[in-house]
Amino acid sequence: MRIINTKQDILILRRAEVLQAEFLDQVEYFFLQLRYELVDEAEGEFRRQRPRPFPLLLF
């Protein structure tokens, strides 16, 4: 099981080559979409209501 909380976690998995690059591309794209959806349009910043992690569990 892998837990991805940040972009750095994705980079670590890429370097370790524990998952296929194509799959990590999709995971990274998912996080980019999530970030785009959560951008505060008034301030142009990435914000979430609660500052807790949004882990992605991979089995």
Steps between C-alpha positions, in 0.01 A plus 500: 500500500625848414363824642539815294449829682716739298664544163828410668356155575437454128857603421636253754296219345626598154861488611454167677325359190253307715204592279470540125571850371171508306304429815685771694425741214129431555531546877686827454237619251228414755671717762539784249129480420418497871719806553334679208154427643598629845666824393359800677402712199497821700861465612634255245642273767470132567299462818294239670249562774689282746878468495512122525655257251310351209668162468467276200532134594643264240475125542 
